Amino acid sequence: DESKNREVVLGKLDKLMKEFVYKALLKHKVSESLARTCGGKIFTFGSYRLGVHGAGADIDTLCVAPSPVSHEDFFDIMVELLKGRSEVDELVPVSGAYVPVIKMRFGGVDIDLTFASLMQPTVPEDQELFDVNLLRNLDETSTRSINGSRVTDEILRLVPNIPTFRLALRCIKLWAKRRAIYSNSVGFFGGVAWAMLVARICQLYPNACAAIVVARYFRVLLRWKWPDPVLLKPVETCNMRFQVWNPSIFPQHATHKMPIITPAYPSMCATHNVTQSTQRIIMSEFKRGLEVSEKIIRGESGWEELFAKNDFFRRYKYYLQVNVSSANEDTQNLLHGLVESRVRRYVGFLEGVDLIVLAHPYIKSYDHNRICQSEEEAQKVRDGNIPPADETAATDASTASKDTEKKEDSSSAAQEDANKNHVYVSSFYVGLLLKEKNHDFNGKRRMDLSFATQEFIKIIKMAPTWKEDEKMSISIRFLRQSQLSDKVFDGQPRGRLHSSSTKKKGEKGASKKRERGDGVGSDAKSAKKVRVADALVPSTSGVTVKAADDADGSGGQNTDKAQVGGPSDTPAINGGHGDNNKGNGKDQSAVPANIPAPVPTAAKMGGIKLKLLGSQ
C-alpha cells in the first residue's frame, strides 16, 4: 500500500509540476497555447532511485522546467500551488540552501523538492539528463540541483553488482541512522555520501557478498588516509565554465576534511560540511563498527550489536541547548530549517574555544508546542525550560487549540486571547567534551563561549528567514547532563557512561565517611551551598536568574538579568571541574536547573560559573 501511495503522490506531483510551468510561462509573457505544450518533468534520485528506501523514508525529487522559468518562480508560484493542496502539510521552502529545496509532506509521504531550469524551450516526457551538454549555459544553482539525479544514475552504472550494493547500502544506512551520524546539514555524511562509500567498497571487492562488503567497509575507511579523496572514477574535465573539485587549484577544496567526490560532471565534494569534531565522531564510529563486525564474523556477536542505538545524551557531562521559537507552525517550520542548516557553523565556532576538545551536534531536534497562560510561562517555554510534568501538555497543545476553536459559543476575541501565547519551540543539542584538568592546577578554569554564541546568533538573525515582527526568538542554554529532559533519553537510563575519576574518588571517600558515621553536619552544610531550587539556567533571551541564599554571605541579593535582544546580550560561560551535587544526599538529576549563576558561588564548590556580559 505504501509503495502504491508513493506512485500516486509522484503522479500528482508531476501534474502539479506541469501546472507550475504553465503559470510561470504566462508570467513571462509566453502565449497560452505555447505554454501548454512546453512540458516539465519530475525525476527521482537519492535512496528512492537507488532502490534502498525504507518505510517512511522521504523521496528526493527534481523538477525540470524549460527556459525562462526561474528559481524565483519555483519558490513563488510552486509554493503557492502547494499551499492550496489539502494533502500538503509541513511545507518548508529553504531557498537559501546550497541546493535550494522545498521540504514537505505530500499525501503522507515526505518529499524534498529541488528545481532546475534547462536552456531549452520544451521538456518532453522522454527527457533524460545523462548528456553533459545539457549543462551548457546553466546557472550554478540549477547545475547543483540537476547533479543529484545525474550522480545517482552514475553510481548505479559504476557498481559491479547492484543487488549486493543495495543490500550492503541498506545495512550501512540503518547503522548510520542508529548511530546518529546520518545528516549532511549538521556536518556528518548525507545519503549520497554513504552510497558512494559503499559503491567504492563494492568496486574494491566485486565478488564479495553483502556481509563481507559491510565488514570491509569499516576496515577500509578506518585506515583511509584522509583527506585523500574517495573517487568512483577519475574526475572529468570538460570545456565548460563549471568549477570541478581540485584542491591543487582551489584553496577552499584543500580544506575539506573527508572528501567524497561525486562521479558525474562537474565533480563536487559531497562532504564539504564535515568539521573537525564530526570527523572525529565519524572515525570513532568506524572503529566501533570494525570491532563489532569482526566479532559478528567470528560468531561472537549478532547484528543487533552493530545497530545498537547511539548514546549521545549519556556521553557528555555538558551540553548546549539551542532553542528557537515562534508563534505559529508555518513560521516555526521555516525557522527550524534555518537553524538546522546553520548548526554546523556554531560547531565550527565552538571548536575555536580553548577548552573544548570536541563539539558534537545531534542530528535531530526536539519540538514542542504549548498554549501558555502568561507571558512569563511563554518565556520559559521559549528557552526550552519545559518541566517534565508539562511535556505531555506541551505535546497536546495543538489538540487543545483545535478543540477550543470548535466551540461555537467562543467569540473571535476570546480565540485570539487564547492563542496569543501559543509558543512553538525547537531544541537542538550540542554535546561538549572538555580538556581534562591538569592535576597540578587547583583553580577554576574559564571557558568563554560568548564570541562563538554571538557569531552564531548573528548568522541566524541576518538570514532573510528571520523576522522580528513574527515573534521569533533564539536562546542558548548551558546544561549539565543531569538537567536534560527525560524526553531526550527515549527510555534509556539517564546515567552518564563515563564519569570522571575525580568524581568516583569523591564518592568513594564520602561512602567511607558515612560508614564511620562522620560528615552528618557537613552534609547539611554542603546542601546549603548547592541549594538552587529557585534558579533558572541563564540563556541569551532574557530570563531573570534567581538563587536562594548561599554560603558566601550574599544572602541571594545579587540577581542579574540578561538583556533581551541581539547577539551582544549572549552570556560568557566559564567552565570548571567539580560536582555541585556532592554532599546534599539528594538525587540532583530531578532538579531542572542546578547551576547557581551568575550569583557568586563558594570558592570550594568548584562548579560551573556563568558570567553575563557587562555584569560586575
Buried (B, 14 or more C-beta within 10 A) or exposed (E): EEEEEBEEBBEBBBEBBBEBBBBBBBBEEBEEEEBBEBBBBBBBBBBBBBEBBEEEBBBBBBBBBBBBBBBEBBBBBBBEBBEEBEEBBBBBBBBEBBBBBBBBBBBEBBBBBBBBBBBEBBBEEEBEBEEBEBBEEBEEBBBBBBBBBBBBBBBBEBBBBBEBBBBBBBBBBBBBBBBBBBBBBBBBBBBBBBBBBBBBBBBEBEEBEBBBBBBBBBBBBBEBEBBEBBBBEEBEEEEBEBBBBEBEEEEEBEEBBBBBBBBBBBBBBBBBBBBBBBBBBBBBBBEBBBBBBBBBEEEEBEBEBBBEEBBBBBBBBBBBBBBBBBBBBBBBBBBBBBBBBBBBBBBBBBBEBEBBEBBBBBBEBBBBBBBBEEEEBBBBBBBBBBEEEBBEBBBBBBEBBEEBEEEEEEEEEEBEEBBEBBBBBBBBBBBBBBEEBEEEEEEBBBBBBBBBBBBBBEBBBEBEBBBEEBBBBBBBBBBBBBBBBEBBBEEEEBEBEEEBEBBEEBEEEBEEBEEEEEBEEEBEEBBBBBBBEEBBBBBBBBBEBBBBEBBBEBEBEBEBBBEEEEBEBBBBBBBBBBBBBBBBEEEBBEBBBBBBBBBBBBEEBBBBBBBBBEEE
